[in-house]
Amino acid sequence: MGANCYACHQLTPQELSFGTIGPSLYQFAKLRGYGADTQRYAYGKIFNADAFAACSTMPRFGHNQILTEQQIKDVTALLMDPQSPVNK
């Protein structure tokens, strides 16, 4: 099992095909900050998007066990790492 973030989000400018249901995540931390609050928000949103917006179209990846805790940490790291392609 897993998630396909590109189905709903843009992550890098090099990606030619991505969904537009969700917001662009390109430069996620670069725009929002690299701090602990942003990291907690990103992890929480991935784990249970309904906790942030009751009718979110984003799946509750952790709550519904679509992704493991480690996978959610990895996606969060991708969004937060200044050296990640997401933040370049």
C-alpha positions in Angstrom: 0.0 0.0 0.0 1.0 3.6 -0.3 0.1 7.1 -1.4 0.6 8.8 -4.7 1.1 12.4 -3.7 1.4 13.4 -7.4 -2.2 12.3 -8.0 -3.3 15.5 -6.1 -0.2 17.7 -5.5 2.7 19.3 -7.4 5.9 18.5 -5.6 8.6 19.7 -8.0 8.6 21.9 -11.1 10.2 19.1 -13.1 7.1 16.9 -12.7 5.1 17.2 -15.9 1.9 15.5 -14.7 0.4 16.1 -11.3 -3.1 16.5 -9.9 -4.6 19.7 -8.9 -7.1 18.6 -6.3 -4.7 19.5 -3.5 -2.5 22.6 -3.2 1.0 22.7 -4.7 3.5 21.4 -2.2 6.4 22.8 -4.2 8.7 24.8 -1.8 6.5 23.7 1.1 8.9 24.4 3.9 10.8 27.1 2.1 7.5 29.2 2.0 6.1 28.1 5.4 9.3 27.7 7.5 11.4 24.8 8.6 10.5 24.9 12.2 8.9 22.4 14.5 5.4 23.8 14.2 5.4 23.4 10.4 6.8 19.9 10.8 4.1 19.0 13.3 1.4 20.4 11.0 2.7 18.5 8.0 2.9 15.2 9.9 -0.6 15.8 11.4 -2.2 16.7 8.1 -0.8 13.5 6.5 -1.8 11.4 9.4 -5.4 12.7 9.7 -6.4 15.5 7.3 -9.9 15.5 8.8 -8.4 16.9 12.1 -7.7 20.1 10.1 -10.7 20.3 7.9 -13.7 18.1 8.6 -14.6 17.5 5.0 -11.0 17.2 3.6 -10.7 15.3 0.3 -7.2 14.2 1.5 -7.2 10.6 2.7 -6.4 10.0 6.4 -3.2 8.2 5.7 -2.2 7.3 9.2 -5.6 7.0 10.8 -6.8 4.6 8.1 -3.4 2.8 8.1 -2.7 3.5 4.4 0.8 4.6 5.4 2.9 3.4 8.3 4.3 5.8 10.9 7.7 5.5 9.2 6.3 6.3 5.8 4.5 9.4 7.2 7.8 10.5 8.7 9.5 10.0 5.4 6.9 12.1 3.5 7.2 14.8 6.2 11.0 14.7 5.8 10.6 15.1 2.0 8.5 18.2 2.6 10.7 19.7 5.3 14.3 19.0 4.3 15.9 22.2 2.8 17.9 19.9 0.5 14.8 18.0 -0.8 13.8 18.6 -4.4 10.6 19.9 -3.0 12.3 22.9 -1.5 14.8 23.7 -4.3 
